[in-house]
């Protein structure tokens, strides 16, 4: 509790503090509540990053009290502003504010910071903690997420708003550290944001000039303001991060600039108030220590040394945000009700998209292919996507400057450009890393389903956001083409070897590599239905034949991940041949040769190991009977994922070397990926 004024004596009693002084005192109490909660939570966990939260407490107070539109009672209210903490190590700042403003996060949750099963993990996770808009921690990713959210807001506003009915009209804020701006993904994303003039995007740069290794001048001397101005951003500068008036004015000025993004640069002092840790690297990633916490509280004039003390006046002031938030949502809902009445069809479509529901007969017009339609699976994918796009207007995306190769083009969809955000084709430029992070932001925002594409070899450049999409269960769709040594003459720099294994190692990412055009149709159908996480569709550059489905099993077995494509007489094989993608052609050829020699073989097409692994054991054992240990798996890639399916007695014909520059047919022969070699290895297993 604040110290009460002294009692009057014989002398004249002192005047009571002015309203302005009382307000300033309450403001400081609210700010220091955030600082002390951050110190105490990190100290109790004996792990964490207290300093940034302590430095940015004034900024958070001004933003949540005066600018941000949010409603703790309904964290997912569509009309809210979004705040993305790209500096995820400062998550105690966000957790403290979410608790204090009245989200479904308790003081006990704060006390469980970084503990098993808690809702306050060491870096904030979307879907776990109410009010957390994005899973962040790997630096720079949140910046890209915010750009994606701002792009989604601009796109949906262009598609759905009508004169007098601006129902899509909210701001996207992100908070970035020095480390976020050092990571290259921030350059990729912010460059595109400036080019597209995303005026509802406001970035905040915490310029505390400290990283783990020391002061930033060890390695970082960028003129950040000029850097962002060169991108086409508006820039505000604040010399003192404790100056509430300057913070308020900067946010107000940024919101007035709607023809380009804004960056607010705030000079702060890490671990502000700590006698011995302020402005030191030690305050970045370690507890202050019990004695330093005590000294800091005393220096801040904190009314209690008990951990996790929250003054009633502070909590009451912070919780006023609930009333303001409820009013904001009510006002927006009234506007939306009027919009729904004036434009019922548009409202129904927006609600469908936000709910993630598929329209009726969305897949009724997908193309069919015959045995005369031999083509690259990337070409078949382009045809399927064109058919899907007509019925799924929420699909939006493009490529990293490779649209003519990946065939990810929304025909008649228009280009997304500055001032014309209603298009569907996003030209990400040569920015795979930024593309992945922006796609995550698009998916997190809702109302759109992002599709991004590049060569499979360049999936390495976007692996961090793919991993975060899987961790967050985001319904992003990646189209990767030029999937193997089959791309031929471009050589080993462009021929993926380990990429399939690397992608399959990511939990909750579905990797689908279809064998032919008919499986491509089913791959896209499965990807659209798979709304609980990301999907990677992997396609060939070279032509592959279309499997005769009158002779072999239908392609809809793809939905199960692996299925019996061709079988032995009576369903009793002596050997099982497995493959994905273009190598299915090889095992079908081997199946024919083995059958001609009187050897019973089964062919299993395995386009998606993740789908297959999720099937009941009975199904998996029906496809791969334990009684048939002789198995040969074939894939023009690193062999590791296949050993799970061939067992101890099977073999994998894969690649444990890089490719070569030559016509692809020659490369396949030289590296042993031939029908004859499959037959030979099958015979060796059978002792023939």
HUBELHU-V145670 format. One line per field, one symbol per residue. psi: psi as a letter, one per 20 degrees, with the letter a starting at -180 (. if undefined). burial: 1 if it has 24 or more other C-alpha atoms within 12 Angstrom, else 0. A space follows every 50 residues. Layout:
psi=???
burial=???
This chain:
psi=qqpqqqqqbhrpqqqqqrhgggghggghggghggghggggghghikqanh ghhhhjggghggghhigporohimhjphjqqpponhmiikhhgggggggh ijrmprhhhghjpkqpjrjmrhqqppigppiohqorfoqhghghghgggh ggggghghghqqpjmmiomrqpqqoqrghgihphhhggghghgghilnij poqponmikpagibqhihiokqnhghghhhikqqpqpohoiinhghgghg hgghhhojjrrqpopooroplpiphiipkqhhigkqqhqghhgghggghi kpiqipqkpoqghgggggiihgggghgghggghghhghghhhmhggghgg hgghikqqrqkhjhjqrqqrijkprqhhghghgghghghhimiipqbcrm kkhihiknpnpjiqqprpimiiriopniammgghgghgggggghgqiqoq pqqaqhhjhhhjgghgghgghilplqppopamiaiiidhhahhiopgihg hggiioqjppopnqhahhhgghghghghhnijrqpopoqqgqqqqppnih hrqqiiihiigqqogqrqpjknqhqppqrrbiihhghgghggggghjjpo qppopmhohggghiqqhgghhhgmphiniopoqppmrpighihhhiahjr qpnbpkrrbrorphggggghjjmrghhggghghghik.
burial=00000000000000000000000011111111111111111111111111 11111111111111111111111011111111111111111111111111 11111110111111000111111111011111111111111111111111 11111111111000111111111111111111111111111111111111 11111111111100100000000110010011111111011111011101 10011011111111111111111100111111111111100111011001 01111011111011101110110111011001001100110000001011 10110111000010011110000111111111111111110111111111 11101111111010111100111111111111111111111111111111 11111111111111111111111111111111111111000101111111 11110101111111111111111111111110111111111111111100 01001111111111111100001111111111111111111101100011 11111111111110000001011111011111111111111110110011 11111000110001001100111110111111101100
